[in-house]
Amino acid sequence: MTETTTSVPAGPAQRALDRLAGIAIAIASCALIGLVLVQGWQVFTRYVLNDSPSWTEPVTLLLLATAMSFGAAAGVHT
């Protein structure tokens, strides 16, 4: 038995949710890029300048939580 499915055009609510999922993915991506930059700065300052800034760990945790939250929201949507 074969089942045929017809493509139903997405309604305005579905398009809005798709748009929100895209925004969530963009925010999660920016948070991950920021996390890599902050951690890179921490490694550079710790081993090259021998003076690690105190703000990098809390910012890294915040960016990680942001990336996980928005990434999970986008993952549940798809």
MMTF fields as JSON, N, C-alpha, C and O atoms, coordinates in Angstrom:
{
  "mmtfVersion": "1.0.0",
  "mmtfProducer": "UNKNOWN",
  "numBonds": 311,
  "numAtoms": 312,
  "numGroups": 78,
  "numChains": 1,
  "numModels": 1,
  "chainsPerModel": [1],
  "groupsPerChain": [78],
  "chainIdList": ["A"],
  "bondAtomList": [4, 2, 8, 6, 12, 10, 16, 14, 20, 18, 24, 22, 28, 26, 32, 30, 36, 34, 40, 38, 44, 42, 48, 46, 52, 50, 56, 54, 60, 58, 64, 62, 68, 66, 72, 70, 76, 74, 80, 78, 84, 82, 88, 86, 92, 90, 96, 94, 100, 98, 104, 102, 108, 106, 112, 110, 116, 114, 120, 118, 124, 122, 128, 126, 132, 130, 136, 134, 140, 138, 144, 142, 148, 146, 152, 150, 156, 154, 160, 158, 164, 162, 168, 166, 172, 170, 176, 174, 180, 178, 184, 182, 188, 186, 192, 190, 196, 194, 200, 198, 204, 202, 208, 206, 212, 210, 216, 214, 220, 218, 224, 222, 228, 226, 232, 230, 236, 234, 240, 238, 244, 242, 248, 246, 252, 250, 256, 254, 260, 258, 264, 262, 268, 266, 272, 270, 276, 274, 280, 278, 284, 282, 288, 286, 292, 290, 296, 294, 300, 298, 304, 302, 308, 306],
  "bondOrderList": [1, 1, 1, 1, 1, 1, 1, 1, 1, 1, 1, 1, 1, 1, 1, 1, 1, 1, 1, 1, 1, 1, 1, 1, 1, 1, 1, 1, 1, 1, 1, 1, 1, 1, 1, 1, 1, 1, 1, 1, 1, 1, 1, 1, 1, 1, 1, 1, 1, 1, 1, 1, 1, 1, 1, 1, 1, 1, 1, 1, 1, 1, 1, 1, 1, 1, 1, 1, 1, 1, 1, 1, 1, 1, 1, 1, 1],
  "groupList": [{"groupName": "MET", "atomNameList": ["N", "CA", "C", "O"], "elementList": ["N", "C", "C", "O"], "formalChargeList": [0, 0, 0, 0], "bondAtomList": [1, 0, 2, 1, 3, 2], "bondOrderList": [1, 1, 2], "singleLetterCode": "M", "chemCompType": "L-PEPTIDE LINKING"}, {"groupName": "THR", "atomNameList": ["N", "CA", "C", "O"], "elementList": ["N", "C", "C", "O"], "formalChargeList": [0, 0, 0, 0], "bondAtomList": [1, 0, 2, 1, 3, 2], "bondOrderList": [1, 1, 2], "singleLetterCode": "T", "chemCompType": "L-PEPTIDE LINKING"}, {"groupName": "GLU", "atomNameList": ["N", "CA", "C", "O"], "elementList": ["N", "C", "C", "O"], "formalChargeList": [0, 0, 0, 0], "bondAtomList": [1, 0, 2, 1, 3, 2], "bondOrderList": [1, 1, 2], "singleLetterCode": "E", "chemCompType": "L-PEPTIDE LINKING"}, {"groupName": "SER", "atomNameList": ["N", "CA", "C", "O"], "elementList": ["N", "C", "C", "O"], "formalChargeList": [0, 0, 0, 0], "bondAtomList": [1, 0, 2, 1, 3, 2], "bondOrderList": [1, 1, 2], "singleLetterCode": "S", "chemCompType": "L-PEPTIDE LINKING"}, {"groupName": "VAL", "atomNameList": ["N", "CA", "C", "O"], "elementList": ["N", "C", "C", "O"], "formalChargeList": [0, 0, 0, 0], "bondAtomList": [1, 0, 2, 1, 3, 2], "bondOrderList": [1, 1, 2], "singleLetterCode": "V", "chemCompType": "L-PEPTIDE LINKING"}, {"groupName": "PRO", "atomNameList": ["N", "CA", "C", "O"], "elementList": ["N", "C", "C", "O"], "formalChargeList": [0, 0, 0, 0], "bondAtomList": [1, 0, 2, 1, 3, 2], "bondOrderList": [1, 1, 2], "singleLetterCode": "P", "chemCompType": "L-PEPTIDE LINKING"}, {"groupName": "ALA", "atomNameList": ["N", "CA", "C", "O"], "elementList": ["N", "C", "C", "O"], "formalChargeList": [0, 0, 0, 0], "bondAtomList": [1, 0, 2, 1, 3, 2], "bondOrderList": [1, 1, 2], "singleLetterCode": "A", "chemCompType": "L-PEPTIDE LINKING"}, {"groupName": "GLY", "atomNameList": ["N", "CA", "C", "O"], "elementList": ["N", "C", "C", "O"], "formalChargeList": [0, 0, 0, 0], "bondAtomList": [1, 0, 2, 1, 3, 2], "bondOrderList": [1, 1, 2], "singleLetterCode": "G", "chemCompType": "PEPTIDE LINKING"}, {"groupName": "GLN", "atomNameList": ["N", "CA", "C", "O"], "elementList": ["N", "C", "C", "O"], "formalChargeList": [0, 0, 0, 0], "bondAtomList": [1, 0, 2, 1, 3, 2], "bondOrderList": [1, 1, 2], "singleLetterCode": "Q", "chemCompType": "L-PEPTIDE LINKING"}, {"groupName": "ARG", "atomNameList": ["N", "CA", "C", "O"], "elementList": ["N", "C", "C", "O"], "formalChargeList": [0, 0, 0, 0], "bondAtomList": [1, 0, 2, 1, 3, 2], "bondOrderList": [1, 1, 2], "singleLetterCode": "R", "chemCompType": "L-PEPTIDE LINKING"}, {"groupName": "LEU", "atomNameList": ["N", "CA", "C", "O"], "elementList": ["N", "C", "C", "O"], "formalChargeList": [0, 0, 0, 0], "bondAtomList": [1, 0, 2, 1, 3, 2], "bondOrderList": [1, 1, 2], "singleLetterCode": "L", "chemCompType": "L-PEPTIDE LINKING"}, {"groupName": "ASP", "atomNameList": ["N", "CA", "C", "O"], "elementList": ["N", "C", "C", "O"], "formalChargeList": [0, 0, 0, 0], "bondAtomList": [1, 0, 2, 1, 3, 2], "bondOrderList": [1, 1, 2], "singleLetterCode": "D", "chemCompType": "L-PEPTIDE LINKING"}, {"groupName": "ILE", "atomNameList": ["N", "CA", "C", "O"], "elementList": ["N", "C", "C", "O"], "formalChargeList": [0, 0, 0, 0], "bondAtomList": [1, 0, 2, 1, 3, 2], "bondOrderList": [1, 1, 2], "singleLetterCode": "I", "chemCompType": "L-PEPTIDE LINKING"}, {"groupName": "CYS", "atomNameList": ["N", "CA", "C", "O"], "elementList": ["N", "C", "C", "O"], "formalChargeList": [0, 0, 0, 0], "bondAtomList": [1, 0, 2, 1, 3, 2], "bondOrderList": [1, 1, 2], "singleLetterCode": "C", "chemCompType": "L-PEPTIDE LINKING"}, {"groupName": "TRP", "atomNameList": ["N", "CA", "C", "O"], "elementList": ["N", "C", "C", "O"], "formalChargeList": [0, 0, 0, 0], "bondAtomList": [1, 0, 2, 1, 3, 2], "bondOrderList": [1, 1, 2], "singleLetterCode": "W", "chemCompType": "L-PEPTIDE LINKING"}, {"groupName": "PHE", "atomNameList": ["N", "CA", "C", "O"], "elementList": ["N", "C", "C", "O"], "formalChargeList": [0, 0, 0, 0], "bondAtomList": [1, 0, 2, 1, 3, 2], "bondOrderList": [1, 1, 2], "singleLetterCode": "F", "chemCompType": "L-PEPTIDE LINKING"}, {"groupName": "TYR", "atomNameList": ["N", "CA", "C", "O"], "elementList": ["N", "C", "C", "O"], "formalChargeList": [0, 0, 0, 0], "bondAtomList": [1, 0, 2, 1, 3, 2], "bondOrderList": [1, 1, 2], "singleLetterCode": "Y", "chemCompType": "L-PEPTIDE LINKING"}, {"groupName": "ASN", "atomNameList": ["N", "CA", "C", "O"], "elementList": ["N", "C", "C", "O"], "formalChargeList": [0, 0, 0, 0], "bondAtomList": [1, 0, 2, 1, 3, 2], "bondOrderList": [1, 1, 2], "singleLetterCode": "N", "chemCompType": "L-PEPTIDE LINKING"}, {"groupName": "HIS", "atomNameList": ["N", "CA", "C", "O"], "elementList": ["N", "C", "C", "O"], "formalChargeList": [0, 0, 0, 0], "bondAtomList": [1, 0, 2, 1, 3, 2], "bondOrderList": [1, 1, 2], "singleLetterCode": "H", "chemCompType": "L-PEPTIDE LINKING"}],
  "groupTypeList": [0, 1, 2, 1, 1, 1, 3, 4, 5, 6, 7, 5, 6, 8, 9, 6, 10, 11, 9, 10, 6, 7, 12, 6, 12, 6, 12, 6, 3, 13, 6, 10, 12, 7, 10, 4, 10, 4, 8, 7, 14, 8, 4, 15, 1, 9, 16, 4, 10, 17, 11, 3, 5, 3, 14, 1, 2, 5, 4, 1, 10, 10, 10, 10, 6, 1, 6, 0, 3, 15, 7, 6, 6, 6, 7, 4, 18, 1],
  "groupIdList": [1, 2, 3, 4, 5, 6, 7, 8, 9, 10, 11, 12, 13, 14, 15, 16, 17, 18, 19, 20, 21, 22, 23, 24, 25, 26, 27, 28, 29, 30, 31, 32, 33, 34, 35, 36, 37, 38, 39, 40, 41, 42, 43, 44, 45, 46, 47, 48, 49, 50, 51, 52, 53, 54, 55, 56, 57, 58, 59, 60, 61, 62, 63, 64, 65, 66, 67, 68, 69, 70, 71, 72, 73, 74, 75, 76, 77, 78],
  "secStructList": [7, 7, 7, 7, 7, 7, 7, 7, 7, 7, 7, 2, 2, 2, 2, 2, 2, 2, 2, 2, 2, 2, 2, 2, 2, 2, 2, 2, 2, 2, 2, 2, 2, 2, 2, 2, 2, 2, 2, 2, 2, 2, 2, 2, 2, 2, 2, 6, 1, 1, 7, 7, 7, 6, 6, 2, 2, 2, 2, 2, 2, 2, 2, 2, 2, 2, 2, 2, 2, 2, 2, 2, 2, 2, 2, 2, 2, 7],
  "xCoordList": [0.831, 0.0, 0.874, 1.818, 0.552, 1.265, 0.33, -0.859, 0.904, 0.121, 0.59, 1.781, -0.324, 0.034, -0.281, -1.32, 0.624, 0.418, 0.424, 1.209, -0.43, -0.465, 0.177, 0.066, 0.835, 1.505, 0.485, -0.141, 0.339, -0.599, 0.196, 1.177, -0.2, 0.537, 0.447, -0.586, 1.556, 1.625, 0.783, 0.778, 0.08, -0.733, 0.115, 1.323, -0.491, 0.268, 0.888, 1.973, 0.22, 0.79, 2.037, 3.033, 1.988, 3.149, 4.313, 5.463, 4.022, 5.087, 5.705, 6.919, 4.894, 5.422, 6.297, 7.346, 5.873, 6.69, 7.99, 9.034, 7.936, 9.156, 10.11, 11.323, 9.56, 10.38, 11.018, 12.194, 10.237, 10.779, 11.86, 12.853, 11.677, 12.701, 13.985, 15.081, 13.855, 15.034, 15.753, 16.982, 14.987, 15.587, 16.285, 17.37, 15.669, 16.281, 17.589, 18.557, 17.627, 18.864, 19.934, 21.102, 19.553, 20.517, 21.075, 22.275, 20.222, 20.687, 21.612, 22.648, 21.245, 22.095, 23.442, 24.472, 23.447, 24.7, 25.582, 26.79, 24.986, 25.758, 26.315, 27.44, 25.534, 26.013, 27.191, 28.145, 27.139, 28.257, 29.506, 30.618, 29.328, 30.476, 31.069, 32.29, 30.216, 30.697, 31.415, 32.424, 30.899, 31.534, 32.944, 33.878, 33.101, 34.425, 35.366, 36.534, 34.872, 35.723, 36.141, 37.301, 35.197, 35.514, 36.495, 37.438, 36.283, 37.204, 38.581, 39.601, 38.61, 39.895, 40.633, 41.848, 39.891, 40.497, 41.03, 42.106, 40.279, 40.72, 42.01, 42.928, 42.081, 43.294, 44.467, 45.565, 44.247, 45.32, 45.836, 47.044, 44.914, 45.362, 45.987, 46.894, 45.517, 46.068, 47.476, 48.355, 47.706, 48.992, 49.977, 51.184, 49.511, 50.431, 50.697, 51.851, 49.644, 49.807, 49.974, 50.324, 49.725, 49.843, 48.94, 49.301, 47.783, 46.833, 45.425, 44.948, 44.764, 43.443, 42.366, 42.319, 41.498, 40.424, 39.362, 39.12, 38.748, 37.769, 36.391, 35.561, 36.119, 34.787, 34.523, 33.38, 35.549, 35.346, 34.528, 33.723, 34.708, 33.958, 32.463, 31.675, 32.026, 30.577, 29.957, 28.835, 30.682, 30.162, 30.054, 29.091, 31.041, 31.0, 29.802, 29.121, 29.538, 28.383, 27.076, 26.16, 26.99, 25.789, 25.586, 24.469, 26.657, 26.552, 26.208, 25.447, 26.762, 26.449, 24.983, 24.317, 24.485, 23.073, 22.161, 21.119, 22.549, 21.768, 21.736, 20.678, 22.901, 22.968, 22.157, 21.466, 22.236, 21.481, 19.982, 19.219, 19.557, 18.125, 17.514, 16.487, 18.146, 17.599, 17.772, 16.921, 18.867, 19.047, 18.015, 17.504, 17.705, 16.68, 15.308, 14.516, 15.028, 13.737, 13.599, 12.533, 14.664, 14.611, 14.545, 13.887, 15.217, 15.192, 13.833, 13.424, 13.133, 11.794, 10.822, 9.888, 11.044, 10.141, 10.231, 9.213, 11.442, 11.608, 11.252, 11.347],
  "yCoordList": [-1.176, 0.0, 1.237, 1.36, 2.102, 3.372, 4.463, 4.49, 5.336, 6.451, 7.72, 8.032, 8.428, 9.679, 10.838, 10.879, 11.746, 12.947, 14.145, 14.216, 15.043, 16.267, 17.381, 17.436, 18.244, 19.367, 20.454, 21.02, 20.726, 21.765, 23.037, 23.01, 24.141, 25.38, 25.772, 25.622, 26.271, 26.66, 27.906, 28.843, 27.887, 29.031, 30.116, 29.939, 31.224, 32.324, 31.957, 32.437, 31.116, 30.722, 29.872, 30.05, 28.951, 28.101, 28.926, 28.697, 29.88, 30.741, 31.567, 31.77, 32.042, 32.816, 31.942, 32.384, 30.705, 29.794, 29.435, 29.322, 29.255, 28.995, 30.181, 30.004, 31.383, 32.591, 32.679, 33.02, 32.371, 32.38, 31.32, 31.558, 30.155, 29.111, 29.569, 29.298, 30.254, 30.791, 31.83, 31.873, 32.662, 33.66, 32.971, 33.385, 31.921, 31.181, 30.538, 30.531, 29.999, 29.406, 30.477, 30.237, 31.646, 32.737, 33.188, 33.435, 33.297, 33.702, 32.642, 32.972, 31.365, 30.284, 30.272, 30.039, 30.518, 30.554, 31.709, 31.542, 32.872, 34.026, 33.769, 34.166, 33.109, 32.791, 31.827, 31.976, 30.843, 29.906, 30.588, 30.302, 31.479, 32.223, 33.103, 33.175, 33.771, 34.579, 33.742, 34.17, 32.547, 31.65, 31.287, 31.298, 30.97, 30.627, 31.822, 31.661, 33.008, 34.201, 34.504, 34.828, 34.4, 34.685, 33.653, 34.007, 32.381, 31.351, 31.503, 31.284, 31.874, 32.137, 33.288, 33.233, 34.332, 35.465, 35.035, 35.467, 34.187, 33.717, 32.905, 33.085, 32.026, 31.221, 32.125, 31.952, 33.084, 33.994, 34.795, 34.889, 35.373, 36.201, 35.376, 35.848, 34.153, 33.322, 32.849, 32.898, 32.393, 31.778, 32.718, 32.498, 33.743, 34.663, 35.883, 36.262, 36.495, 37.693, 37.375, 38.252, 36.124, 35.664, 36.468, 36.713, 36.87, 37.633, 37.331, 37.958, 36.377, 35.952, 36.899, 37.164, 37.414, 38.297, 37.507, 36.334, 38.154, 37.467, 37.379, 36.596, 38.141, 38.194, 37.106, 36.927, 36.372, 35.435, 34.206, 33.735, 33.68, 32.477, 32.738, 31.957, 33.79, 34.038, 34.324, 33.899, 35.036, 35.325, 34.038, 33.847, 33.159, 31.878, 31.051, 30.45, 31.014, 30.269, 30.859, 30.121, 32.167, 32.825, 32.515, 32.224, 32.577, 32.285, 30.82, 30.509, 29.923, 28.505, 28.232, 27.49, 28.829, 28.652, 29.234, 28.657, 30.363, 30.97, 30.073, 29.85, 29.562, 28.691, 27.418, 26.966, 26.841, 25.612, 25.874, 25.089, 26.958, 27.25, 27.524, 26.946, 28.401, 28.727, 27.572, 27.362, 26.822, 25.647, 24.575, 23.938, 24.371, 23.39, 23.835, 23.013, 25.117, 25.625, 25.404, 25.014, 25.649, 25.427, 23.936, 23.536, 23.114, 21.671, 21.061, 20.135, 21.556, 21.05, 21.446, 20.705, 22.602, 23.079, 22.216, 21.936, 21.793, 21.066, 19.624, 18.902],
  "zCoordList": [0.0, 0.0, 0.0, 0.781, -0.852, -0.873, -0.406, -0.723, 0.34, 0.864, 0.181, 0.18, -0.385, -1.04, -0.111, 0.547, -0.083, 0.722, -0.211, -1.157, 0.065, -0.724, 0.081, 1.305, -0.62, 0.023, 0.328, -0.568, 1.602, 2.027, 2.276, 3.019, 1.677, 1.935, 3.409, 4.062, 3.893, 5.304, 5.544, 4.746, 6.654, 7.023, 7.659, 7.824, 8.015, 8.606, 9.947, 10.273, 10.728, 12.021, 11.817, 12.519, 10.86, 10.593, 10.057, 10.433, 9.184, 8.672, 9.789, 9.805, 10.719, 11.849, 12.733, 13.201, 12.965, 13.775, 13.068, 13.711, 11.757, 10.996, 11.079, 11.2, 11.014, 11.127, 12.516, 12.643, 13.553, 14.916, 15.094, 15.782, 14.48, 14.562, 13.878, 14.367, 12.761, 12.084, 12.928, 12.959, 13.607, 14.5, 15.667, 16.074, 16.206, 17.312, 16.878, 17.638, 15.67, 15.159, 14.983, 15.287, 14.5, 14.327, 15.671, 15.789, 16.682, 18.015, 18.595, 19.173, 18.445, 18.953, 18.24, 18.872, 16.943, 16.188, 16.641, 16.81, 16.835, 17.321, 18.711, 19.015, 19.557, 20.9, 20.843, 21.606, 19.95, 19.825, 19.277, 19.722, 18.324, 17.799, 18.892, 19.038, 19.657, 20.776, 21.815, 22.375, 22.076, 23.038, 22.583, 23.385, 21.312, 20.784, 20.889, 21.244, 20.586, 20.667, 22.106, 22.363, 23.04, 24.445, 24.987, 25.695, 24.66, 25.142, 24.501, 25.155, 23.233, 22.582, 23.244, 23.431, 23.597, 24.298, 25.66, 26.075, 26.352, 27.665, 27.551, 28.351, 26.575, 26.39, 26.032, 26.561, 25.143, 24.749, 25.937, 26.153, 26.707, 27.829, 28.94, 29.626, 29.125, 30.198, 29.872, 30.733, 28.652, 28.332, 27.656, 27.75, 26.989, 26.325, 27.2, 27.401, 27.717, 28.535, 30.015, 30.805, 30.392, 31.776, 32.722, 33.873, 32.234, 33.041, 32.544, 31.598, 33.176, 32.734, 33.263, 34.464, 32.382, 32.853, 33.622, 33.338, 34.577, 35.425, 34.781, 35.244, 33.746, 33.166, 32.141, 31.722, 31.726, 30.62, 31.009, 30.205, 32.204, 32.582, 32.732, 32.199, 33.427, 33.486, 32.114, 31.835, 31.271, 29.934, 29.124, 28.382, 29.265, 28.57, 29.018, 28.187, 30.313, 30.811, 30.293, 29.932, 30.256, 29.741, 28.261, 27.833, 27.487, 26.06, 25.812, 24.897, 26.618, 26.471, 26.787, 26.066, 27.859, 28.212, 27.131, 26.819, 26.567, 25.494, 24.264, 23.676, 23.88, 22.706, 22.916, 22.003, 24.103, 24.371, 24.366, 23.803, 24.982, 25.07, 23.697, 23.342, 22.935, 21.62, 20.64, 19.776, 20.766, 19.917, 20.206, 19.285, 21.48, 21.842, 21.353, 20.892, 21.449, 20.965, 19.463, 18.985, 18.726, 17.279, 16.964, 16.004, 17.759, 17.533, 17.798, 17.097, 18.786, 19.089, 17.98, 17.672, 17.39, 16.334, 15.082, 14.448, 14.72, 13.453, 13.543, 12.551]
}
